[in-house]
């Protein structure tokens, strides 16, 4: 029942695993959102570190999604 937000950077390492996992979410009845972030830096290493380097970019979307899908 845990909601999931996918926020891949387009220049991350191959994201095929995340794509496959996202495809399973509707079948499992899980709340999910996909938000493709802008590229971060120039290399796949930079893109992979988007979670650390791009907090200001992803934080509003993630918290809005969690507020929508969690109980208080």
C-alpha positions in Angstrom: 0.0 0.0 0.0 3.0 2.3 0.1 2.8 5.1 -2.5 5.9 5.4 -4.8 7.3 8.3 -6.6 9.7 7.7 -9.5 12.0 10.7 -10.3 14.7 9.5 -12.7 17.1 11.9 -14.2 17.4 11.3 -18.0 21.2 11.2 -17.7 21.2 8.6 -14.9 22.7 5.1 -15.5 20.4 2.9 -17.5 16.9 3.1 -15.9 15.4 0.0 -17.4 14.8 -1.5 -14.0 12.9 1.5 -12.8 10.8 1.5 -16.0 9.9 -2.2 -15.4 9.0 -1.5 -11.8 6.8 1.5 -12.8 5.0 -0.7 -15.2 4.1 -3.1 -12.4 2.6 -0.5 -10.1 -0.8 -0.2 -11.7 -1.1 -4.0 -11.8 -0.4 -4.1 -8.1 -2.8 -1.4 -7.4 -0.2 0.9 -5.9 -0.4 4.7 -6.0 2.5 6.0 -8.0 3.6 9.1 -9.9 6.4 9.4 -12.5 8.1 12.7 -12.7 11.0 12.9 -15.1 13.5 15.4 -13.7 15.8 17.6 -15.8 19.3 16.3 -16.4 21.7 17.0 -13.6 25.3 17.6 -14.5 26.9 16.0 -17.5 27.6 12.4 -16.7 25.6 9.3 -15.7 27.2 9.6 -12.3 25.8 13.2 -11.9 22.4 12.0 -13.0 22.5 9.1 -10.5 23.2 11.6 -7.7 20.2 13.7 -8.6 18.6 12.7 -5.3 21.4 14.6 -3.6 22.2 17.2 -6.1 18.7 18.2 -7.1 16.7 18.3 -3.8 15.2 21.7 -4.7 13.9 20.2 -7.9 12.3 17.0 -6.6 11.3 18.0 -3.1 8.1 19.9 -3.8 6.7 17.1 -6.1 7.6 14.3 -3.7 6.1 16.0 -0.6 2.9 16.9 -2.5 2.5 13.3 -3.6 3.1 12.0 -0.1 0.7 14.5 1.4 -1.9 13.3 -1.1 -1.4 9.6 -0.4 -0.6 9.3 3.3 -2.8 9.6 6.4 -1.9 12.0 9.2 
